[in-house]
Amino acid sequence: MIERYTRKELGALWSDHARFEAMRRVEVAACEEMSGPTEADLAAIRAATFTVDAINEREKLTDHDTAAFVDVLSASAGEPGRWIHFGLTSSDVVDTGLALQIKSVGELILPDSRALVQALAEKAREHKRTLCAGRTHGIHAEPTTFGIKLAGFAFEAHRNVLRLEAAFQQAAVGALSGAVGTYSATSPEFERRVVQRLGLEVESVSTQVVPRDRHAQLLQAIALAGAGLERLATEVRHLARTELSEAREPFTAGQKGSSAMPHKRNPIKSEQVAGLARVLRGNAQAGLENVALWHERDISHSSVERIVLAGSTTLIDYLQHRATALVEGMTVDAERMRENLELTYGAIFSQRLLLALVECGMSRDDAYYGVQRVAQQAWDTRTPLRELLASDGRAGLIPAALDLDAIFDYGHYVRYAQEIVGRLDEIA
């Protein structure tokens, strides 16, 4: 992943040094569970070192990076180095090392996933009674509150936390089953001891490699979390449009929205989130295509994973931080939201009026078309619907005894806001 979208904490976990260090841990743990090495041998093996430059130089000869790694590490240990990689195959070390990296990455990402839920929940509680237009198909439907809107995003973010937790956990599995997974040079008990020493779960059946559906599940969970962030970012982008101006992302002192037009405050953070979510979906597709390998093993997945696993985890880490800062620093214009509620001149109360007429004895169809006619007249002529109803014999539609105050009452739409937003207590 390019540096622009990489936080250093996450980037360090996917560096070449981190990859080989994870593999070194596997090699050392394996030696510690062998019967052959003496305590003096183990001391030398534990002290064995490597450099990425030395491995790269050795790979020029071996044309095999794992073999080059083993050569460098073994040489560093001296004569006891003969026990390093004893009875193991490349996938034992690479896949189990990868599981260690995935576990470390999850431990960094998941707390920030939960922080996003908290940020959304706090903002939702703050605006639980802030009236705004609910829109379907991009058109005003009925009033809602900004808090209810954000509560939905908070629960989605929470579901993504649960999916990510499960995905990271099921991908943190190791295997030391040897060539084609038959333990011909080791044993299931040896595998169990080594993998548990490393703090991982043991793969049930590894055909020399850990099955790649595990990694595909992780990439899909990340892509789905990215889709949730994209949905949030898309909402902010819409609300920031000049015609709405209901909410906008943070705009810092000295920031420039446009190189040419000083008045611009473009929603660049939200647009970035929306754009990079596309990359996560593409990487998830690549993960699915990695599942089907030839027979017990090939390495068609290997080159792809070096890009997509590091790329997707790095991106979701970056995007979560971006989204959390966006939510925490969001400017909400409650007055503008209230102004925009009047854009339909009261037509958004149409369902309230429809139901009142049905309760008065009118057939639903007659009530629907009658309300549709007068509501559209209000919108088209820019005449408040209540004004049309109050004049001209209440537009020939409703009985004089009907309580217009009750119908045109915004309070009706927020009466359950506390209950809805209160559900956030379950998760945040």
GIRA-V470922 format. One record per residue. N is the residue number from 1. RES is the residue in one letter. PSI is psi as a letter, one per 30 degrees, with the letter a starting at -180 (NA if undefined). OMEGA is omega in whole degrees, -180 to 180 (999 if undefined). D_LAST is the distance of its C-alpha to the last C-alpha in Angstrom with 2 decimals. Layout:
BEGIN
((N RES PSI OMEGA D_LAST) (N RES PSI OMEGA D_LAST))
END
This chain:
BEGIN
((1 M k -178 31.84) (2 I l -173 33.33) (3 E e -176 32.51) (4 R e -176 31.17) (5 Y g -177 28.01) (6 T j 171 27.71) (7 R k -170 25.71) (8 K e -179 28.02) (9 E e -180 25.66) (10 L e -180 25.26) (11 G e -179 28.86) (12 A e -178 30.20) (13 L f -180 28.84) (14 W g 179 30.95) (15 S l 177 34.08) (16 D e 180 37.36) (17 H e 180 37.42) (18 A e 179 34.01) (19 R e -180 35.24) (20 F e 177 38.45) (21 E e 176 36.79) (22 A e 177 34.66) (23 M e 177 37.93) (24 R e 179 39.65) (25 R e 178 37.15) (26 V e -180 37.94) (27 E e -180 41.66) (28 V e 180 41.52) (29 A e 179 39.49) (30 A e 179 42.04) (31 C e -179 44.93) (32 E f 180 43.41) (33 E g 177 43.47) (34 M l 178 47.03) (35 S f -174 50.08) (36 G e -174 52.33) (37 P k 174 51.13) (38 T l 177 52.28) (39 E e 178 50.26) (40 A e 177 52.13) (41 D e -178 51.31) (42 L e 178 47.60) (43 A e 179 47.70) (44 A e -180 49.25) (45 I e 179 46.82) (46 R e -179 43.79) (47 A f -178 45.42) (48 A k -177 46.15) (49 T l 177 44.91) (50 F l 166 44.88) (51 T k 179 44.59) (52 V e 179 43.47) (53 D e 180 46.76) (54 A e 178 48.76) (55 I e 179 47.01) (56 N e 179 47.55) (57 E e 179 51.19) (58 R e -179 51.68) (59 E f 176 50.13) (60 K f 178 52.99) (61 L e -173 55.18) (62 T f -173 53.02) (63 D h -177 51.28) (64 H j -171 48.47) (65 D e 179 45.60) (66 T e 177 44.65) (67 A e 178 48.30) (68 A e 177 48.58) (69 F e -180 45.60) (70 V e 180 47.20) (71 D e -178 50.54) (72 V e -178 49.20) (73 L e -180 47.13) (74 S e 180 50.02) (75 A e -180 52.54) (76 S f -178 50.42) (77 A f -177 50.53) (78 G b -177 54.30) (79 E e 177 56.08) (80 P f -179 53.04) (81 G f 179 51.38) (82 R f 180 53.22) (83 W f 180 50.48) (84 I k 180 47.76) (85 H g -179 46.92) (86 F j 178 49.26) (87 G g -177 48.90) (88 L l 171 45.91) (89 T l -173 45.66) (90 S e -176 43.81) (91 S e 177 40.96) (92 D e -175 40.29) (93 V e -177 39.58) (94 V e -176 38.09) (95 D e 179 35.64) (96 T e 174 34.55) (97 G e 177 34.26) (98 L e 178 32.19) (99 A e 176 29.81) (100 L e 178 29.46) (101 Q e -180 28.68) (102 I e 179 26.10) (103 K e 179 24.36) (104 S e 179 24.39) (105 V e 179 23.14) (106 G e 179 20.14) (107 E f 177 19.32) (108 L e -174 19.34) (109 I e -171 17.59) (110 L e 176 14.60) (111 P e 178 12.90) (112 D f 174 13.41) (113 S e 179 12.04) (114 R e 179 8.61) (115 A e 177 9.37) (116 L e 177 10.16) (117 V e -179 6.96) (118 Q e -179 5.65) (119 A e 179 9.14) (120 L e -179 9.29) (121 A e -179 6.57) (122 E e 179 8.48) (123 K e 178 11.66) (124 A e 179 11.16) (125 R e 180 10.84) (126 E e -174 13.80) (127 H h -176 15.81) (128 K f -180 15.07) (129 R g 178 18.82) (130 T j -177 20.26) (131 L k 173 22.84) (132 C l 180 23.77) (133 A k 168 25.84) (134 G k -174 24.51) (135 R k 170 26.74) (136 T k -175 28.11) (137 H g -178 30.64) (138 G g -177 30.13) (139 I k 176 31.68) (140 H k 178 30.37) (141 A d 175 29.41) (142 E l 177 27.79) (143 P k 171 25.60) (144 T a 172 21.82) (145 T l 180 19.31) (146 F e 177 17.76) (147 G e 177 14.37) (148 I e 179 14.87) (149 K e -178 16.05) (150 L e 178 13.08) (151 A e 177 10.66) (152 G e 177 12.92) (153 F e -180 12.65) (154 A e 180 8.87) (155 F e 176 9.44) (156 E e 179 12.49) (157 A e 178 11.05) (158 H e 177 8.89) (159 R e 178 12.30) (160 N e 174 13.95) (161 V e -179 12.06) (162 L e 179 13.38) (163 R e -180 16.71) (164 L e 178 17.08) (165 E e -179 16.44) (166 A e -177 19.08) (167 A e 178 21.36) (168 F e -178 21.53) (169 Q e -177 22.13) (170 Q f 178 24.89) (171 A f -178 26.53) (172 A i 180 26.83) (173 V k 179 30.06) (174 G l 179 33.47) (175 A k 173 37.01) (176 L i -175 40.42) (177 S f 176 42.59) (178 G a -177 45.28) (179 A k -178 47.37) (180 V g 169 46.49) (181 G g -176 44.19) (182 T g -180 46.93) (183 Y h -177 46.69) (184 S f -180 50.36) (185 A f -180 50.13) (186 T b 176 47.24) (187 S l 176 45.76) (188 P e -180 42.55) (189 E e 176 42.37) (190 F e 178 42.76) (191 E e -178 39.97) (192 R e -178 37.65) (193 R e -178 38.41) (194 V e -176 37.99) (195 V e 178 34.73) (196 Q e 175 33.18) (197 R e -179 34.53) (198 L f 178 32.53) (199 G g -179 29.28) (200 L l 171 29.23) (201 E l -179 29.72) (202 V k 175 33.20) (203 E k -177 34.00) (204 S e 177 35.68) (205 V j 177 38.46) (206 S k -179 39.00) (207 T h -171 42.05) (208 Q e 176 42.44) (209 V l 170 39.18) (210 V k -179 35.62) (211 P k -172 35.18) (212 R f 173 33.69) (213 D f 178 31.58) (214 R e -179 28.97) (215 H e 176 28.95) (216 A e 178 29.09) (217 Q e 178 25.92) (218 L e -180 24.14) (219 L e 178 25.64) (220 Q e 177 24.70) (221 A e 178 21.00) (222 I e 180 21.16) (223 A e 179 23.12) (224 L e 175 20.69) (225 A e 177 17.80) (226 G e 178 20.39) (227 A e 176 21.17) (228 G e 177 17.64) (229 L e 178 17.97) (230 E e 179 21.43) (231 R e 177 20.36) (232 L e -178 18.12) (233 A e 179 21.04) (234 T e 178 23.54) (235 E e 179 21.91) (236 V e 179 21.99) (237 R e 179 25.56) (238 H e -178 26.64) (239 L f -180 25.24) (240 A f -180 26.99) (241 R k -176 30.34) (242 T e -177 33.00) (243 E f 180 33.53) (244 L e 180 29.93) (245 S h -178 28.79) (246 E e 179 25.57) (247 A l 177 23.22) (248 R l -179 24.06) (249 E l -178 22.76) (250 P k 177 23.55) (251 F j -170 27.31) (252 T l 177 28.43) (253 A k -179 31.70) (254 G f 179 34.47) (255 Q k 177 32.76) (256 K k 180 35.13) (257 G f -180 34.11) (258 S k 178 37.54) (259 S f -176 40.52) (260 A e -172 42.84) (261 M j -174 41.13) (262 P f -177 39.71) (263 H f -170 37.88) (264 K k 170 35.51) (265 R i -174 31.75) (266 N k -179 31.00) (267 P i -172 27.48) (268 I e -179 28.32) (269 K e 179 24.88) (270 S e 180 23.73) (271 E e 178 27.07) (272 Q e 178 26.75) (273 V e -179 23.47) (274 A e -178 25.16) (275 G e -175 28.27) (276 L f 175 26.96) (277 A f 178 24.93) (278 R e 179 28.46) (279 V e 179 29.36) (280 L e 179 26.53) (281 R e 177 27.87) (282 G e 178 31.35) (283 N e 177 30.44) (284 A e 177 28.88) (285 Q e 178 32.24) (286 A e 178 34.07) (287 G e 177 32.02) (288 L e -179 33.11) (289 E f 177 36.67) (290 N f -173 36.52) (291 V e -175 36.12) (292 A j 175 39.79) (293 L l -180 41.92) (294 W k 176 45.62) (295 H b -177 46.44) (296 E f -178 44.92) (297 R k 160 43.97) (298 D a -179 44.60) (299 I g 178 42.95) (300 S f 179 42.29) (301 H f -168 38.56) (302 S e -178 38.89) (303 S e -180 39.61) (304 V e -177 36.94) (305 E e 180 34.20) (306 R f 178 35.15) (307 I e -167 34.15) (308 V e 179 31.29) (309 L e 176 29.21) (310 A e -177 29.37) (311 G e -176 29.13) (312 S e 180 26.09) (313 T e 178 23.98) (314 T e -179 25.15) (315 L e -179 24.42) (316 I e 175 20.87) (317 D e -180 20.22) (318 Y e -176 21.94) (319 L e 177 20.39) (320 Q e 178 16.77) (321 H e 179 17.79) (322 R e -177 19.77) (323 A e -180 17.10) (324 T e 178 14.54) (325 A e 179 17.49) (326 L e -178 18.44) (327 V e -177 15.28) (328 E e -178 15.21) (329 G g -177 18.96) (330 M k 173 19.38) (331 T k -179 21.96) (332 V k -179 21.51) (333 D i -177 24.81) (334 A e 180 24.17) (335 E e 178 27.93) (336 R e 177 28.78) (337 M e 180 26.42) (338 R e 177 28.27) (339 E e -178 31.57) (340 N f 177 30.86) (341 L f -178 30.24) (342 E g -175 33.97) (343 L f -180 35.19) (344 T g 178 36.22) (345 Y h 176 38.02) (346 G f -179 36.20) (347 A f -180 36.50) (348 I f 176 32.77) (349 F g -172 33.61) (350 S e -180 35.83) (351 Q e 177 33.93) (352 R e -180 33.84) (353 L e 178 37.57) (354 L e -177 38.23) (355 L e 178 36.66) (356 A e 180 38.50) (357 L e 178 41.77) (358 V e 178 41.22) (359 E f 179 40.56) (360 C f 176 43.86) (361 G f -179 45.72) (362 M k 176 45.93) (363 S l -177 45.56) (364 R e -177 42.39) (365 D e 178 44.44) (366 D e 180 46.50) (367 A e -178 43.50) (368 Y e -176 41.67) (369 Y e 177 44.66) (370 G e 179 45.48) (371 V e 179 42.04) (372 Q e -178 41.95) (373 R e -175 45.32) (374 V e 178 44.48) (375 A e 178 40.98) (376 Q e 176 42.48) (377 Q e 179 45.28) (378 A e -178 42.86) (379 W e -176 41.11) (380 D e -176 44.40) (381 T f -179 46.29) (382 R h 176 43.48) (383 T k -179 44.22) (384 P k -179 41.42) (385 L e -179 41.11) (386 R e 179 41.27) (387 E e 178 44.46) (388 L e -179 46.01) (389 L e -177 45.24) (390 A f 180 46.58) (391 S l 175 49.84) (392 D h 178 52.40) (393 G h -177 52.01) (394 R h 176 48.31) (395 A g 179 49.19) (396 G g -171 51.04) (397 L e -170 47.79) (398 I l 180 46.27) (399 P l -176 47.83) (400 A f -177 48.35) (401 A f -177 46.49) (402 L k -176 43.16) (403 D j -180 40.61) (404 L f 178 39.69) (405 D e -179 37.46) (406 A e -179 35.21) (407 I e -176 35.25) (408 F h -177 34.55) (409 D j 179 31.61) (410 Y f -180 28.37) (411 G f 179 26.69) (412 H e -173 27.03) (413 Y f -179 24.47) (414 V g -172 21.67) (415 R f 177 22.21) (416 Y g -178 19.29) (417 A e 179 16.93) (418 Q e -179 15.18) (419 E e -178 14.83) (420 I e -180 13.70) (421 V e 178 11.02) (422 G f 178 10.10) (423 R f 178 9.20) (424 L f 179 5.81) (425 D f 180 5.31) (426 E f -172 6.18) (427 I f -176 3.81) (428 A NA 999 0.00))
END
